[in-house]
Amino acid sequence: MGNKSNNQEMGKFYWPTPMTDPEWEMYFERRLNKQTAENLKYRKKRCSLYGKSRMVAWSVNKE
């Protein structure tokens, strides 16, 4: 797990999986701007590969 966080203001978000699509969108729109939320939608689908019932640590990085 890379622990390199240049964006301190973003940091890491922790949430229980799975979450429904509306929950994901509300989660991002509350904490992040709209553009970043759009950028994370494809990463959200990758999240489900790691497990349905475990806590997922998500690094938010703009690439």
C-alpha positions as CSV (number, residue, x, y, z in Angstrom):
1,M,0.0,0.0,0.0
2,G,1.5,3.3,-1.1
3,N,1.3,5.8,1.7
4,K,2.4,8.8,-0.3
5,S,0.0,11.6,0.4
6,N,0.9,14.9,-1.2
7,N,-2.7,16.1,-1.0
8,Q,-3.2,16.6,2.7
9,E,-6.5,18.5,2.3
10,M,-7.9,15.5,0.4
11,G,-6.4,12.8,2.6
12,K,-8.0,9.4,2.6
13,F,-11.6,8.4,3.0
14,Y,-12.9,5.3,4.7
15,W,-16.2,3.8,4.1
16,P,-17.9,0.3,4.4
17,T,-18.7,-1.4,1.2
18,P,-20.8,-2.0,-0.6
19,M,-22.5,1.3,-1.2
20,T,-25.2,2.0,-3.8
21,D,-24.6,4.4,-6.6
22,P,-26.7,7.3,-5.0
23,E,-24.8,6.8,-1.8
24,W,-21.4,7.1,-3.6
25,E,-22.5,10.2,-5.5
26,M,-23.8,11.9,-2.4
27,Y,-20.7,10.9,-0.5
28,F,-18.4,12.5,-3.1
29,E,-20.5,15.6,-3.8
30,R,-20.7,16.4,-0.1
31,R,-16.9,16.2,0.4
32,L,-15.4,16.9,-3.0
33,N,-16.2,19.1,-6.0
34,K,-18.3,17.9,-8.9
35,Q,-15.3,17.3,-11.2
36,T,-13.4,15.2,-8.7
37,A,-16.6,13.2,-8.0
38,E,-16.9,12.4,-11.7
39,N,-13.2,11.4,-11.8
40,L,-13.7,8.9,-9.0
41,K,-16.7,7.1,-10.5
42,Y,-14.5,4.7,-12.5
43,R,-12.4,4.1,-9.4
44,K,-15.5,3.3,-7.4
45,K,-16.2,0.3,-9.6
46,R,-12.6,-1.0,-9.1
47,C,-13.3,-0.8,-5.3
48,S,-15.7,-3.7,-5.5
49,L,-12.9,-6.0,-6.6
50,Y,-11.3,-5.7,-3.2
51,G,-14.2,-7.2,-1.3
52,K,-17.9,-6.5,-0.6
53,S,-17.8,-6.4,3.2
54,R,-14.5,-5.0,4.2
55,M,-13.5,-1.4,4.9
56,V,-11.8,0.2,1.9
57,A,-9.2,2.8,2.3
58,W,-9.4,5.1,-0.8
59,S,-6.7,7.5,-1.8
60,V,-8.0,10.5,-3.6
61,N,-5.4,11.6,-6.1
62,K,-5.8,13.9,-9.1
63,E,-4.1,12.3,-12.1
